[in-house]
Amino acid sequence: MYRDLKWKIPLILAVVLGSVLLAYPLKEKISLGLDLQGGMHLLLEVKVEKAVEASLERLADDIKRDIFDDDLELDRIKAIYEDRRVNVRMVDKLDLPPVKKILDDYPFFSLVSEDSDGLGLVYQLSADHVEQIEQNAVSQGLETIRNRVDQFGVSEPTIQVQGERRILVQLPGIKDPERAINLIGKTARLEFKLLDEEHSLEQALSGNVPEDSEILYQRVVDKETGAVTKEPFLIRKRTVLTGETLTGAEVRFDSDFNEPYVSLTFNSVGAMIFQQVTRENIKKRLAIVLDGNVYSAPVIQDEIAGGRAQVTGGFTSAEARDLAIVLRAGALPAPVVILENRTVGPSLGKDSIDKGFTSIIYGSLLVVVFIIFYYRWSGVIAVTALFLNIVLLAGALAYFGAALTLPGIAGIILTVGMAIDANVLIFERIREEVRIGKTVRAAIDAGFSKAFRTIVDANTTTFIAAVVLFQFGTGPIKGFAITLCIGIAASMFTAVFVSRTIFDATMSQRKLDKLSI
Amino acid sequence: MKIINSDTHFDFMGKIKMTMAISGLVILIGLGSVALSGGLKYGIDFAGGTLIQLQFKTPPDIEVIRDGLKTISLGESTIQEFGSKRDILIRIQRSEEKLEAVGSKVRNSLGGKFNKEDITIERVEMVGPKVGRDLREKALLSILYAIIGIVIYISWRFELQYAVAAIIALVHDVLVTLGAFSILDKEFTLVIIAAFLAIIGYSLNDTIVVFDRIRENLRRRGKNTLVQTINASINQTLSRTLLTSGTTLMVVAALFFFGGEIIHDFSFALLVGILVGTYSSVFIASAFLVYWDSRH
């Protein structure tokens, strides 16, 4: 049977060498989880219903324009968010058939009812179309966030859709997590809107807001005291131009005050609209609105051709740079909210690594000393197997590209404890066999074969628990499950196969009368 | 070297009335503590909320921090030391969906009382209520699925009564550890669930080694009664049981003492679980086999 050694020893050497090659050098080959290297884990939810609402408003606007173009007299058109419907009301009953004809061009709208007075129609968005809008909101949101993160400059970010409307963003090693949150989560919906200068702001503030207008605020920060005040503006609801027509956004510095501002460049369509709007509204004020906040509301001095504009607002240069990034990357089709945020600073991560490894070393030393003391020469074999177990574990972690987390380190420690168990089972069995008078060789044979079944059964149950943990766990927990799974598998190999081979190899060299166990 | 004599003849099964009573009492006290404190104390993973870990250059006065936080209405919050006097953990019940940077908000609120440069934000964890609910559900399911998988495996490898006995033992272990957590007012987090699953795995590992020997001895028991056979099996595996528990406890103790504050409760759960798991393999799982036999 010692002939088996001819393939067993090379096999073991090959596996060990392979693991070493996979895992060396450790620092490069084994990636660390966010809890160890520091970084940010963000789970975002896309408010898809906002995208549907925006779409509904846009469509209502389009329909309104079509009705005007056909010279029909519209009473009002209203979007009803909850039912994804629009209600079109005409002044004259006779106008209903032509309106129906107009709506024929909107295939995803279907007529659901007519108002009882015969003057209005209710149309509903089809479920398919709503779903498409929602899916687009998530996939475009993902793209936009990816663009922003790329421009922010993070190495190896993870950005992926989770479930139907969640986006997972992981940014390892990030230095300024709070800036990153602002950058990722800003909707960045840029709108140009005219001020409503026909109605009085005072009256609007007292609750009498004209139907086509709304009150928006500008945040003014006093540079001396840091106090924030809000300045109200009465602004028309109609958006004359949005950020969708932007082709560029860059940070520039004001030559007089050296204050940063963001310079915008529009595409040809945007430039044309901008020129037209400025021509028709000279001496009126145009507000630049970002995510519902007024940034500035300059008076249009002259027609502006060439498609350029600027956003000022008392920025710091970092704020201006981030604003330029989000404007270049485009607006999120729907706002996002943070469902989960786990951020670990780099120093805490390093502290965790140090402490984790300290405990691995102390724990292993204790076990090693105890086992050698207890089992003598056989103990040395068990410790060798244990050491190889850790080498294999490192190799497997590198091979699967699994990140090492703090619970993962705990998994390694638990593996060390349990890997020894297999050898303990075998050795105790061998001792029993020796006690009933078997020869060394027969005792080893019996010990290994009888203990083997127990080891398989015992490890399989732990393995089942670890696999379940892997299926259900997230992030760091997954790391624990992976190290435990790999550790169990590796310990089956090292504690059973490798230590058996070492026993056999020793005995093939010299005949033993007495076993050091 | 030997820790215990290889030829022990302890009458383990003779003690089961007493151990049952002790186990029952311990579990009752634990569950009583859970009931008294109004259910398990969930960490932010399951309850939702925000957790901020700050490091100060010099040990701060917690009362001063509390005053500072009052200026930014955060709702109910607790402030405690975390491992050292310089490390402070702030827990806030509310979770903020908005993109507001809660870490710097807290740091700014302390700006008047401390030098802001002396405060480092080490960790911010925010879990919204929706995710908390998801995670709670997932954690429960994972324990359930692990148990189902294990029952199937043991029933296939052994017989049904062994599977039932093993499950009772592991439920015992989980309940005792749960009680210990409740009495010591420790929080349940995702990581603790991982520890519980590891305990389940370990407890079974231990139980199966004993069962395996019982099964083996039953095949050639001759005139011995079931109780005698079980006693003999436990005695034969006793040195292994103590050795393995010993080595595993050594490494987990290393983790408990040197692993740092973040992993402290995790290693505590393992420590308790391993001790209880060893005990339950003998006094709960094996005892159940005797009980089952007396009923069939």
Contacts between the chains, C-beta under 8 A, distances in Angstrom:
chain1	res1	chain2	res2	distance
A	35	B	262	7.9
A	43	B	131	6.5
A	45	B	130	7.7
A	177	B	101	8.0
A	177	B	103	7.5
A	177	B	124	7.4
A	178	B	101	3.6
A	178	B	103	6.3
A	178	B	104	5.3
A	181	B	99	5.6
A	181	B	101	6.1
A	182	B	99	6.1
A	182	B	101	7.3
A	185	B	99	4.0
A	186	B	99	7.1
A	337	B	97	4.1
A	337	B	98	7.2
A	337	B	128	7.9
A	338	B	96	7.5
A	338	B	97	5.7
A	338	B	98	7.6
A	338	B	99	6.6
A	338	B	126	6.7
A	338	B	128	7.1
A	339	B	97	7.4
A	339	B	127	7.9
A	339	B	128	4.4
A	339	B	130	5.9
A	339	B	131	4.8
A	340	B	126	6.7
A	340	B	127	5.2
A	340	B	128	6.2
A	340	B	131	4.7
A	341	B	124	6.4
A	341	B	125	6.9
A	341	B	126	4.2
A	342	B	123	8.0
A	342	B	124	7.5
A	342	B	125	4.7
A	342	B	126	7.6
A	343	B	103	7.3
A	343	B	121	8.0
A	343	B	123	6.6
A	343	B	124	4.4
A	343	B	125	7.4
A	344	B	122	7.4
A	344	B	123	5.2
A	345	B	120	6.5
A	345	B	121	6.2
A	345	B	122	4.7
A	345	B	123	6.4
A	347	B	55	7.7
A	347	B	120	6.8
A	347	B	122	6.8
A	348	B	53	7.1
A	348	B	55	8.0
A	348	B	122	4.2
A	348	B	123	5.7
A	351	B	260	6.6
A	352	B	260	6.0
A	352	B	262	6.2
A	352	B	263	7.8
A	355	B	258	6.0
A	355	B	259	5.5
A	355	B	260	3.7
A	355	B	263	7.8
A	356	B	259	6.4
A	356	B	260	7.5
A	356	B	263	7.6
A	358	B	258	4.7
A	358	B	259	8.0
A	359	B	251	7.9
A	359	B	254	4.5
A	359	B	255	4.6
A	359	B	257	7.6
A	359	B	258	4.1
A	359	B	259	4.6
A	360	B	254	7.7
A	362	B	254	4.3
A	362	B	257	8.0
A	362	B	258	5.7
A	363	B	250	6.2
A	363	B	251	3.4
A	363	B	252	7.6
A	363	B	253	7.6
A	363	B	254	3.3
A	363	B	255	6.5
A	364	B	251	7.1
A	366	B	250	4.3
A	366	B	251	7.2
A	366	B	254	6.6
A	367	B	247	5.0
A	367	B	250	5.6
A	367	B	251	6.2
A	370	B	246	7.5
A	370	B	247	6.6
A	370	B	250	6.9
A	371	B	247	7.1
A	373	B	1	6.5
A	374	B	1	5.0
A	374	B	3	7.8
A	374	B	243	7.4
A	375	B	1	7.7
A	376	B	1	7.7
A	406	B	262	6.3
A	406	B	263	5.8
A	407	B	191	5.8
A	407	B	194	5.8
A	407	B	263	7.4
A	407	B	266	6.9
A	409	B	259	7.9
A	410	B	255	6.0
A	410	B	259	7.2
A	410	B	263	6.1
A	410	B	266	6.2
A	410	B	267	7.1
A	410	B	270	7.8
A	413	B	251	4.8
A	413	B	252	7.0
A	413	B	254	7.1
A	413	B	255	5.3
A	414	B	198	6.1
A	414	B	202	7.9
A	414	B	248	7.4
A	414	B	251	7.2
A	414	B	252	7.3
A	414	B	270	7.2
A	416	B	251	5.3
A	417	B	244	7.8
A	417	B	247	5.4
A	417	B	248	3.4
A	417	B	249	7.8
A	417	B	250	7.3
A	417	B	251	4.5
A	417	B	252	6.8
A	418	B	202	7.5
A	418	B	205	7.1
A	418	B	244	7.9
A	418	B	248	6.6
A	420	B	244	7.1
A	420	B	247	4.8
A	420	B	248	7.9
A	421	B	205	7.2
A	421	B	244	4.3
A	421	B	247	7.4
A	421	B	248	7.3
A	424	B	240	5.4
A	424	B	243	4.8
A	424	B	244	5.3
A	424	B	247	7.3
A	425	B	209	6.7
A	425	B	240	5.8
A	425	B	244	7.8
A	428	B	237	7.7
A	428	B	239	5.7
A	428	B	240	4.4
A	428	B	243	7.3
A	431	B	6	6.9
A	432	B	6	7.5
A	432	B	236	7.1
A	435	B	6	6.3
A	450	B	216	7.9
A	453	B	212	6.8
A	454	B	208	7.1
A	454	B	209	5.5
A	454	B	212	4.4
A	454	B	213	7.8
A	457	B	157	5.6
A	457	B	208	5.0
A	457	B	212	6.2
A	458	B	204	7.4
A	458	B	205	4.3
A	458	B	206	7.8
A	458	B	208	4.6
A	458	B	209	5.6
A	458	B	212	7.8
A	459	B	205	7.2
A	460	B	153	6.1
A	461	B	150	5.2
A	461	B	153	6.2
A	461	B	154	7.1
A	461	B	201	6.4
A	461	B	204	4.1
A	461	B	205	6.3
A	461	B	208	6.2
A	462	B	201	3.5
A	462	B	202	6.9
A	462	B	204	6.8
A	462	B	205	5.3
A	463	B	201	7.9
A	464	B	146	6.4
A	464	B	149	4.3
A	464	B	150	5.4
A	464	B	153	6.2
A	464	B	201	7.8
A	465	B	146	4.6
A	465	B	149	7.8
A	465	B	150	7.0
A	465	B	197	4.9
A	465	B	198	7.2
A	465	B	200	5.2
A	465	B	201	3.9
A	465	B	204	7.6
A	466	B	197	7.5
A	466	B	201	6.6
A	467	B	149	7.8
A	468	B	142	5.3
A	468	B	145	4.9
A	468	B	146	4.2
A	468	B	149	6.3
A	468	B	197	7.0
A	469	B	142	6.3
A	469	B	146	7.4
A	469	B	194	6.2
A	469	B	197	4.9
A	471	B	142	7.4
A	471	B	145	7.7
A	472	B	138	5.0
A	472	B	139	7.4
A	472	B	141	6.5
A	472	B	142	3.8
A	472	B	145	7.5
A	473	B	142	7.3
A	473	B	190	7.5
A	473	B	194	6.8
A	474	B	135	7.8
A	474	B	190	7.4
A	476	B	190	7.8
A	476	B	191	7.0
A	477	B	190	5.7
A	477	B	191	6.8
A	477	B	193	7.6
A	477	B	194	4.9
A	480	B	194	5.0
A	480	B	198	7.7
A	481	B	194	7.5
A	484	B	198	7.1
A	484	B	201	7.7
